[in-house]
Amino acid sequence: MRAFVFTDKALERYAGRFVWLAVDTENGKNAKFLGKYPVHALPTLYVIDPKRETSLIHYVGGATVPQLTKLLNDGEQSYRAKS
């Protein structure tokens, strides 16, 4: 995904609306984050509500650009509905 999906120009429109974060699941410094947002398989994608620090979307597995676009749109819609 890092090489072919996240680099796709179709995702540029999300640049100002989402913060992209990669978490090293093997680094003990990330234990607090992983306690709140568990990762049982890789890749795991989350859309997190920054105000409430809750998961809006939790997706396990690889995604194509159209699938990731839907996930981001659904996450944004969920965020707006809760705001």
Secondary structure, 3 states (H helix, E strand, C coil): CCCCCCCCHHHHHHCCCCCCCCCCCCCHHHHHHHHHCCCCCCCEEEEEECCCCEEEEEEECCCCHHHHHHHHHHHHHHHHHHC
